[in-house]
């Protein structure tokens, strides 16, 4: 610093000041009392630099020399007295606090007097320039504009958020907005309170920092009055950065004085304050507009990252980096640190991902200070007195919130953590300091904070974990089909429960049986109330198999099957059943093994007849009748003779009399109703379904589905109003089941769509199908989603929108692939969901698809390619070589495109005059027995398929059959 001061006298003053600070650091016991002296010394350094800039020794003969002389005397006297105290008390620990305070007060007065001389002589005024707009500020334009308008309209702002969220950057952008500069001109001030310890800050320190930002120095005993007088001279915008430092001052009287001072200055006409803080403990008696600074959006986060990182192009690295940014919750500071670390270390995107997966928050500690280290930022928040006062319980709660993927359910906090009597108070403090945030009744942490807590703070408290596990396990054990308080808890906390179960399956050895039971019970609850994919499949598969776990693991797998089934994941369901069957067999449990076997055979009807499995299961005396029923129905679903199926079911009904098994009787009746409906014996189907509804002991769920099946039959009879009424009233007597996680809604919505489609009410049908698809997306129900998309395809087909119909039918086929269900068996699992025969778009699509592309695949295309290539080569001998060559060329390149995805094929296709080709159809169709005619037939088929004119292509297929092709 002294090198910047050209005058020797001033350089000597600086050396003396440095010595004073050194003595104070090593001698003074009550350093908080000395903070004001330190601040004044910093002020004097700034004054000397500015006052002596471009000055010479000749200037010492003027006012500058007088003031420097006075200052030199003061600092020398302070230095001498401090040194003297050191010598006198060398063998004592420290001199008394009373003497220190009195002496320090005298030194403050001396320095104030000299600083006042600088102001009086008008030698220099420290006019602190506001910081410039941040060079990198992404995704904040809308926010800055919104906040700028508030400031222009004389509103005080409190910008709140955890460290690293970009509060300071937003404020710096605001202070440099054109509207702000026009209104406040050079009366824009930025006071920062970083680097101060909240446990030692004093009111004087706060006011000194405030005054320094304004460009004035405090000279009297009433700094508020001095600053207020200055601010009344013109409109001013004052930014107070890192406000949590003084808001959290530990001395009981300090925050009160500071709050009063802020309120008094906020009430000065023309003065506007912007306060940035991690804390929500903002000064009272000020009408703050509080704004939580949100994370970045994905696009802005990517832009910020790639502005720094250049070791791979954005197009190459974007996909990998996208997931990483999402893991950071788009936290601005973490993104900046990560991008700089990757850039400085020359990491490729792959290496960056590996570093993150291996080290997590450690990667975010690439430097020192809160702007380069996540841990430093976190330590600043954790060291705040209000957080420190929480003790170990505060860290325990923070660790639990970081552990639970959804965060802590605030309404259940006292039940989840009963040993922490002050858990609500702890959560309030953590939220007030922005370490956690509230969202949808949960207390959550940002991902970077979660990683820091898990990596660096402390291990999970075993008692807290045990309490959480006990509460969640009791909840799933108490859950039933009814939508009660237990079901509500599972729906609200489902991800937390899943995580706790998975964690315990992997880590807890004691009470393992309790965890296994909780696992299958939770899966059962999910299937009933919130069907969705689960991560427990991996945890279950990793259970070590031995005599104590065989049956329990099989039970978990069995319940996983029903969740898969509800989600239309048939292939996964069958695999899980096979694994469960083997475990039941190993554990010596033939009854449950037989149950799995017959149910697996029934599920397979969606893919193909499962005769072998049905025969195997019917050999078991426990499951013979049920197996025969299911086997009979499976044959019916796959095109078996309906008369034989009907006769067989009637025989089974006779066998069943007196068995007392209502579920078996219901299955037989359902099969008879399905056969009657298929044979258009609709009144008979209605009678049978009514019998199911009126059966003794019939469940509300069974009655619900039977009523909806009746609506399907009624719609086939043409009584659409009655069908609608049945759908509307289907679930009214069963309110506990209504809208159970949208499961009932999906079926009712789909049933309504089918009725409206049959009635020719296209718009209403489309609306219901669309609503069903949206609900299926929430429930991950692929089956009804596929059926609904097919329904939309039929609507498009009926309106001659063949391109859209093709798109929708192809989407349906893709869902069939995903479910492991051949498209022709789509309705085998749900025959009452089928549409009437008059809707032929889907079957026509499957006929064309199976003939050319989707079943035989590219082998057929290669055959066409060979034929077309041959025809193209032979076209020179044709009576119309140009015409035949053009047709063959189009077909060749089309097939080539299908097989190789060669971009040349696409260019060649665009160069052909398709209208001319299609116009020549009659010229060569008559000669279909010639090679050229065959080539054109295949070419037209290829053209039709390529342009999705499969409805025309189907007619061409008839000509192929006549040709024996």
N, C-alpha and C positions, 0 to 999 in steps of 0.2 A: 504493500500500500504506500509506504513512504517513498518509493521510487516514482510514484505518480505525483508527488508533491515537490515542486521545484525549489522551494525556499527552505534554507537550512534550519531556521527557527521552527518552522512547522514540522520538519522531519524529527527534530528533537522532541517536540511535543508528542508525536506519535510513538516514539520509543518509550517515553515515560508512561504513556497510557498503557502500552503493552506490558510494561513492568507491573503497573497497578493491577491489571487483570491477572497476571501470573501470581502475584502475592495473594490476591483474594481467593484464587482457586485453591491455593495450598494452605491458607491460614484460616480464612473465615469459616466459622462453623455453620452459621445460619445463612447459607448461600442464597436462599429465596429473598432475604432482605437486601442482598447485594445485587439482585437482578436489575433494579432500576439504574444503579451505577453502570452496570455492564451495557444496558441499553443506551445510556447517555454517552458512554465512550464510543459506541458504534455511531451514534449521531455525530459526534465531534469528528470522527474520521471522515464521514461523508461531507461535513461542512468544510473541513480543511481541503479536501480534494477539490471541491467546487470553488471555494473562495480563493485558492491559490493557483487555479488553472490559468496558465499563460501569464502568471504574475512574475515579477522580477524583484531583486533586492531593493530596487528604488521604491517599490510600492510600500515598503515597510515604514516610510516616512509619513504615510497617510493613515486613515482610519484602520486599515488592515493591520498595520504594525501595532497600533494601540491595543486592538482586541487580542492579537496574538500574544502580546506581552502579558496582558491580564490572564489569558488562558494558560500561558506557560507558568506563571506564578502559582495558579490554582492547582494544576496537575502536579507540579513539583512539591507543593505542600502536602497534597494527598499522598503522594508517593513516599515522601519523607516520614509522615506519620504512620503509614502502613508498615514501612520498613522498621520503624522504631518499635512498633507493637510486636513485630516478629522477633526482634532482638530481646525485648523485655520478657517475652513469654516463651523463649526458646525451649526451656525445660518443662513448661506446662503444656497441657494438651491444647487448649485454646483459651482466649480471653473471654470474659463474660458476655452473654447475649445482650444485656442492657447497655453496656458500653459500646458494643458493636452497633447497636441500632442508633444510639445517640450520635456516634461518630459518623455513621453512614448518612444520617439525616443532614448533618452539617456539610458533608461532602456533596450531597445532592444540591444543597442550596448554593454552594460555591459554583458548581457546574451550571446550574440554572442561570445564575447571574451572568456568567460569561456567555452562555448561549443567547441570553436576552440581548447582550451587547451586539452580537452578530445581527440579530433581527432589527434592533434599534438603529444600527448604523447602515442597515439596508445593504450590507456587504453581499449577502447571499441568501437566497431562499431556496430550500430544497424542494424543487418542483418535480415530484416523482411522476414519470411518464407511465401511463397505463400500459399494460402488456399488449402486444400485438395479437392479431387474430391467429389462432393455431394454424400451422401450415397443413396439418392433416386433421380434417374434421369431416367425417362421413356419416351420413344418415341423420344429421341433426338440423337440416335446413328448416323443416317445418316447425320443430321445437323452438329453434332460435327465433323464428318469425313470430310465433305465438307469444313467447316470453317478452320479446322486444315490444310488441304492442301493449302488453300489460305495463311495462315500465314507462312507455310513452304516456300511458293513461294514469300515471302516478300511483302505481301499485307496488307495494313492497313484496319481494319474492324470497321464499325460502326453498332452495334447491336441495333436495334430500336424496341420499343414496349411499350405498357402501363405497369404500375406497376403491378407486380405479374405475368408477362408472362414467367419469368424464364430466363431473360437475364443474370443475374449474375451466375446462375447455369450453363448455357451453357459455359460462359467464364471460370469458375472454372474447368469445364471438359476439355476444350481446353488446359488450362495451365498445366494440368497433363497428357496430351497425351504423349505417348512414343516418337513420332517424335518431339514433342515440347521440351521435356526434353533433347533429344539427341542434338538438335540444340542449345538450349539456356542454358543448364546446370542449374547452380544456378543463372543465370541472368534473372530470371522470377519474375517480380514484379507486385504487385496488390495494386493499390491505390484506396481507397474508399472515396467518398465525401458525404456520408450520414450523417445526423445529423447536417448539416450546413444550415443556413438560407440564401437563395439566395439574400435577401435584404441587408445583412451585409457582405457578403464575400468580401475579398480583394484579390488583386493580390498576396500579400505576403502570405496570408493564403493558396491560391491555391498552390503556389510553396513550402510552408512548408510541406503540405500534400504529394506532389509529391516527395520531397526529402526524407521524412521519409520513404516512401515505398521503396526507393532505398537503405536505410540504411545510409544516410549521413545527415548532418545538414548544413543548410545555415548559412554562417558566414560573408558574405560580402554584398555589395549593389547590386551586379549583380548575382542573383541566377540562371538565365538562363545559364550564362557562366559557373558557377560552376558545374551545373548539366550536361551541354553538355560535359564539359571536362571529367567528370566521365563516361558518356555513350560512349564516343569514345574509351574506353579501350577494349570493347568486345561487341559482339552481345547481344542484350537485347530485351525481350518482356515485354511491360508495358501495364497493363490493367488499364483503368480509369473507375471506377464504379460510377453510379449516376452522370453522367456528366451533366445532366440538371441543377444541382445545380450551377455550375460555368458558364454554357452556358447562364443561366438566371440571372446572377448577375446584380443587378439593377443599379449600378454606371455606367455611360455611358462609361467611359474609361476602366473599368475593363475587360469586355468581349473581347475588342480589344487586350489588352495586353496579356490576357490568350491565345487567338487564335494565336497570333504571337509566343508565347512561344511553343505552341503545334506544330505549323507548323515547327518551327526551329528544334525541337527535332525529328519530323517525318522525317526530311530530313537528319538526321545523318545516314551514312551508317551502316547497321546492326541493326538499331533500328526499331522495329515494334510495332505499337500501336493497341490496341483493346479498343474501346470506347463503353460503354453501356449507353443508354439514352432514356428517354421518348420523348425527343425533337429531331426534325430533324434539328435544328439550330446548326449543327456541324461545327467545326473549318474549315474555308476556307483555300485554298492553300494546302490542303492535299488530296491526291487521295484516298479518302475513297471508299471501297466497302461496300455499305449499304445493310444490311440484316434485313428484318422484321422478328421478331421471331413469328412463328405462334402458335396457340393453339395446344393442344395435339390432337391426334386422339382418337377414342372411346376406342380402346384396351388399349392404354397407360394410358388414364384417369382412366379406371377401375382398371388397375394394381396399379396405384398410390393410388387410394382410398382404395383398399383392402389390401395394404401393411400396412396401418394405422388402418383401421377399422376391428375388429375381433368379434363383438358381434353377427354376423350371418355369416354363410358360404357364400362363393361367389356364389355358385349355388343357394342358397335360396334367396339372396338379389340382385342378379345381374340385374334382369329384372326391379325391382323398382328403383334401383340406376342408371340404364342406362338412364332413362328419366330425372332424376335429373341432371346428368352430362351434358346431352344435353342442359338443361335449363341454365347451367352455361357456355355454349359455350366452354366447356373443358378448362376453364381458370385455369392454374396450381395452383396459390395461393388460389383461391376460393375452389378448390378441396381439397387442403391440409387443409385449415381451417375447411371446412365442415366435413372432415373425422375425424379430431382431436376432433371437437365438439361432433360428434356422439359417438366417442370412449370414451371420457372422461365423457360424461353424461350417457353412457350406453343405448343409444337410439336403439331401434329395427328399422329395415328398415321402418316399418309403422309409427313409431313415428317420425323418421327423415323426412319423406315426409310431415307429418302433421306440424312439426315445420317450414319446408320450406314454405309450402303453407300459413301458418299463418303469418310468420315473414319476409320471403324473406331475404333481405340483412342484417337484424339484426342478423340472424344466423351466418353471416360471420364476426361478431365482438366479437370473443371469447376471445380476449386478447388485449394487448397494443403493439403498434409498427407496422411498416409497414409489418412485416412478420407474424403477428398474427391477423391483423385487416384490413378488406377491407376499412373501412371508413378512417383509418389512411393513407392508401396508396392513397386513393382518395384525401384526404385533402392535401397531399404533392403536387399532380399534380395541384389541384385547387388553391393552394397558390403561384404558380409560378408567377412572376411579369407580364409576357406577358398575362396570363389568367386573373389576377387581373385587368389589364389595360382595359380589355373588359367591365368591370362593369356589371351591371344587364343584359345588352343585351346578354352577353356571356352565362349567366345562362339560359336566356330565350331560346336561340337557342339550347343549350344542352338539355334542358327539352323537346323541340319539337322533336329533333332527337330521344330521348329516347321514346317518346310517339308513334311515327310512326313506325309500325312494319317493314317496309322496310327501314326506315331511311328517310332522306331528299333528294329528287331529286335535285341534285346540279344545273342542268340546269334550273330548275323551281324555285329555291330558292327565287329569287327576286320577282317572281309573287305570290308565296305562302305567303311570309312575306314582303309585300311592306312597312310596317311601319319601318322595320329595314333596313335602307339605307346601312349599312355596313355589311349586312349579309354574303356577300362573304368573306370579310376580317375576320370576326369572324370565319367562317368555316375553313379558312386557318389556323388560330392560333390554333383552337381546334384540327385540324388534325396534325399540327406540333408538338403538345404536346401529341399526341397519345391518347387523350381523345375520339376522333372519328377516323374512318378510311374510306378510299374510296374503294368502290367496285361497279363495274358496274354502274358508274355514280351516285351512291347514297352515302351519308355520313351516316355511321352507328356507333353504339356503341356495344361493347361486352355486353352480358347479365348481368354480375355482375355490370358493370357500369350503365346499364339501371336501374337495380333494386335499386342501390344506389341513382341515381338521382331521381327516382320516390318516393322512401321511405324517403329520408333524405334531398334532396337539396332544392327544392322549388316547389310549385304548378304550374301547367300550366298557362301561361299568357292568360287571357280571350281574349284579343285583337288578339293575335297570333292565337288562336284557331278559332276565328271568321273569320280571313282572310283566313286561310287554308280551312275552310268549304265553304266560298264563292267561292273560286277558283275551288274547286273540284265539287261543285254543279253546277256551270256554265258549267263546262266541260261535265258532264253527261247530262245536259239539251240540250247541243248543238250536242251531238253525234247522228249519223244516221247510216244507213247500210253501208255507204261508209267508206273505210279505209282512214280517213283523220287525221288531227292533233289532233282532239279530241279523236278519237279512239286510236291513238298512245299513248296519255297521259293516257287513261284508261288502256291500256295494260301494260304500264310501271309502273303505280302507283296503280294497282288494289287492292293490299292488303291494302295500305294506305287509299284509298277511302272507301273500305269496313269497315275498322276500324273506320274511322271518322263517317260514317253513323250509324254504330252500337252504337258508343259512344253517338251520339246525340239522337238516338232513346231512349236510356236508361237514359240520363241525361238532355236533353234540353227540357224545357217545352214551351218556347217562340218559335214562328215560327215553330211549330211542323209540319204544313202542308207542309212547304218547305222541311223538312227532309223526310216526307213520300213520297213526289214526287221524291226526289233524290233517295230514296230507290228503288222504282219500275223502275225508269229510269236506275239506275245502273245495276239492274238485267237484264233489256232488253239489255243493252250494253254488259254485260257478255255473254249472250246467243248468241249475234251476233258475237262478236269478240274474246272472250276468254272463251268458255264454261268450267266451272270447278265447283266443289262443293263449296258451300258458307256457311259461318257461320251466315249469316243474317237470316236464317230460325228461329233460336232461338230468335233473336232480334224481328223479326216480330211476332212470336207467343206470345211474352211477351207484345205486345202493348195492353194497357188497352182499352177495348171495350166500347164505348159510342156513342152517336149520332154524335159526331164530328169526330169519327175515323172509323165508320163502313165501309163506302165506300172506304176510303183511305187504310185501312188494307186489304180489299178485293182486291184492285188494286195491292197491293204488293204481295199478295198470288197468284193472277192470273199470274203475271210475273214470280214468283218463279216456277209456274207450267211448263212454257215453258223451263226454264232452266233445271228443272228435266227431262222433256221429251227429250231434246237434250242429256242429260247425261244418257238416258235409265233408269232412276230411276222412273219406272212407278207407283209403289206402292205409293211412296212419292208424285208423281204428282197428283194421284187420291185423296189422303187425303187432299192435299192443295186445290184442286178444290172443294171438299165437304165443306171445311171451308169457301171458298170464296162464294160459292152459298148461304150458310146460311146468311152470312153478307150482300150480295146484296139483299136477300129477306127481311131481317130485315130493311135495309135502304130504301126499297121501290123502287128498281131498277130492274124490271122484265127483261128488255132487256139484261143487263149484266149477270143476273142470268141464263137466257136461253142460252146465249153464253157459259157459263161455263158448263152447263148441257150437251149440245150437244157435246162439245169437250171432256168432260169426258167420255161420251158414246163411242165416237170414239176411245179414248185411250184404253178403256176396251176391244177392239177387240183383243188386244195382249194377253188377258187373257182368255176371253170367250165371247160368244155373250151377248150383253147387251140390250136385247129386251125391257125390262121394261123401261129403261132410254130413249131409242129411242122413244118409244111410248109416254112417258111423255113429251119429248121435242117437238115431232111433234104436240102435242096439241096446242102449242103456235104458233099463226099466224105469229109471226116474224121469227120463225126458222123452220117452218114445212117442206119446200122444202129441205133445207140443211140437216135436220134431216133424211128425207127419203132417200136422197142420201147416207149418211153415214150408215144408217141402212141396206140398200141394199148391200153395199159393205162389211159390217161386216158379213152378211150372206154368201156372196161369199167366204170371207177369211176363214170361218169356215165350208167349205164343202157344202154350199148350192147348189141347182140345178143351173148350169150355164146358162141354157136356160131361166129359170125364171128370173134370175138376169139380163141377157142381155135384156130381154123384158121390165123389170121394168125400167132399166136405159134409154132405148129408150123412154118410156112413159114420164119419168121425163124430158128428153131432150126436148120433145114437149112442156111440161108444162113451161119450162124455157124460151122458145122463147119470146123475147120482154121484159124480166125482166131487162136487162141491167146489170146484175151482172156477170162480167167476171170470178170472182173466182168460182162461182157456176158452170158455164159452164165448166171451166177447171176441176173441180172435176168429173163431169159427163164423160167428155172425158177420163180422166185418168182411171176411172172405166171401161169404154168400152174397152180401150186399154189393161188393165190387163186381162179382160175376153177373149179377142181375142187372147192374147198371151198364156193364159192357154189352150185354145182350139186349139192351133197351127195354128190359122189363122193369121200367121205372117205378110203377106202383109197388111192385114187390120189393125193390130196393128201399123204398121209403118205409115200408112196413118193418123190414128187418132193422133199419137204423133206429126206428122208434123203439123197437124192442131193446136195443142196446141202451138207449137213454133211460128206459124204465126199469132196467135190471136192478135187483136188490144189491145194495152195496156199491152201486156205480159211483165212481169218483167224479168230482166236479170236472176234472180235466177230461175224462173220457166222454162225459156228456157234452162238453164243449165241442170236442172234435166231431162227435157224431152229429151234432146240430149243424155244424159247418158242412159236413158231407151231405146232409139233407139239402142244404141250400144249393149245393152243386147239382144234385139230382133234379131239384125243382127247376133250376135254370135250364136243364136239358129238356124239361117238359114245356118250357116256354113261359112259365109263370115268374117273370122277373121281379115283380113287386114282392111276391111272397119270398122269393130267394133273398132279396135285399133285407126284408124284415127279419128273416132268420139270421142273417149275418149280423144285423144290428143288435139283436137281442141275445146272440149266442153266449156272451160272457156276462150278461147282467146279473144272473143269480150267483156268479162266482167272482165277486169283486176282489177277493184276495189274489185271484189269478190274473185279473185284468191287467194288461200292460206290464206283466212281469218281465222287466228288463226288455220290453218291446217284443217279447217272444209271441205273445198272443196277438199283438197288433200286426205283426208281420203276416200271420196266417189269415187274419180277418181282412187285411188290406189286399192280400193276393186273391182271396176268395171273391171279394168285391170286384176286383179287376177282371176276373174271369167271367163273372156274371155280366158286367157291362160290355165286355168284348162280345159275348154271345148275343147280347141284346142289340149289338150294333151301335152302342153309345161310345164312339171312338175316343172322344175327348175325355170322358169320365174314366174310361178304361186306361187311357194313357196316364192320367193323373194318379190313379191307384197303383199302376205298375211302377211309376216313378217313385211314389212314396214307399212302396215295398222295397225297392232297390236301395233307397236311402237308409231305411231301417236295417236292411241286411248288411249294409256297410258298417253300421254301428255294432251289429251282432256277429259279424263275420259269418253269416249264413250264406254259403255259396250256392246251395241247392235252390232255394227260393229266389235268389238273385238271378241264377241262370234261367229259371222258369219265367221270371218277369221280363228279362231281356228278350227271351224268345217271344213273349206276348207282344212286346213293342215291335219286334220284327214282323209279326203277323199284321199289326196295324199298318206298318209301312208297306207291306206287300199288298194289302187290300186297297191302298191308295196308289198303287203302281209306282211307288218309290223304291225301285228294285235295288238301287245302289245302297240306300240306307238299310233295306231289309237284309241284304248280303252282309253288310257291316255288323248288324245286330246278331244275325245267325252265326256268323263267324266268331263273334265275341262269346256267344253261348257255347259254341263248340270248344273254345279255349277254356272256359270254366269247367266243362266236362273233363277235359284233359287234366286240369288241376285237381279235380275231385277223384280222378281215377275211374270215372264212369264213361263207358262208351256212349257216344251221342245217341245211338239208337235205343239205349236202355235208360235214357234220361228219366222217364216217368215210371220205371219199374219200381222205384222205391216209394212213389207217391201216386198211385193210379187215380185217386180222386182229384188230383191236381191237374190232370191232363185236360187239354182243350178239345173241343168237339172236332169231329173229322172234317168239317167244312173248312177248317183252317189248315191249308195244305202247304203253306210256304216252307215250314221247317222240314217236312218230309221230302219236298221237292229239292230243297237245298242239300239234304243228306244224300239223295239219290245221285245228284250230279257230283257231289264231293267224293262219295265213295267210288264213283266210276272213274275219276281222273286223278284227284290230288290227295285227299286227306287220309284215305286208308292205305292205298298202294304207294303213295308218296312219289318220290322223284324217279323211281324205277319206271313207272308209266310214262313220266315226262321224258325220260331218256329214250324210251321206245318211240315216242312221238318224234323226238328230235332225230332219231335215226331214219324214221320213215320220211320226215320232211326233208332231211338232207338228201336222201335218195331221190325223192321226187324233184327236188331242186336241180339235182345233177342231170336227171332224165328229162327235164322240161325242154331241153333244146330240140327234142324230136317231136314236141307237141305241135298241133296245128295252130295253137295260140301260145307260142313260147313266152311272149312278154307277160301275158296274163297269168299263166301257170307259174312262171318264175317269181312273179311278185307275190302271189299267194304263198308259195312255198318259202320264199325268203322271209315273209312275215312270220310264218309259223316256226321256221328254224330259229330266228332270233328270239322269238317269244320263249320257246322251250329252252334255248340257251340261257336266257335271262333267269328262268326258273331254277336251272341246275347250278349255274356258276355265279350268279349275281354279277356278271360281267357288265360294267357300265357301257361297253360298246353296244351291247344289245339294246339298251334303252335308247341310245342315240339312233340306232338303225330303225327301231320301231317308229320313232317320231318322224322319220323321213318318208315313211310309206303313206300312200293315200288310202286310208282305210275306207272312206266312203266309196271310192272307186272299186275297191276289192269286194265290199259287201254288195254293191250293185251288180256284180258279175255272178252272183250266186246261182241264178237260174240257168246261166249259160252252160255250166258244167255239172249241175246237180243230176241232170238226166243221164249222164255218162258215169254213174257211180260205180260201175263194175270195172272201169279202167283204172290203172294206177294213178292217173291224174285226178280222177274223181275221188279216189280214196284219200289222196293227199289233201284235196280241198275239204273233204269231210272233216279230217282231223284238224285242218287249219281253221275251219269255222268253229270247231269245238274249242280250240285253243283261244281263238279270238273272243268267243263268248265267255269263256272262263276268265280271261285276262281282264275283260271290261265288265266283269260281274254280271253279264247278261246270261246268268245260269238258267233263267226261266226259258230262254230261247234254246240254250244248249240242251235242256232236257228233251225237247222235241227232236233235236238232232240225234240224241242217243237212240231214239226209236228207229231211226234209219240205220244206225250202226247194227242194231240187233237184226234187222232184216237182211243186212249184208253178211251176217255171221261174224261180225267183228266183236 
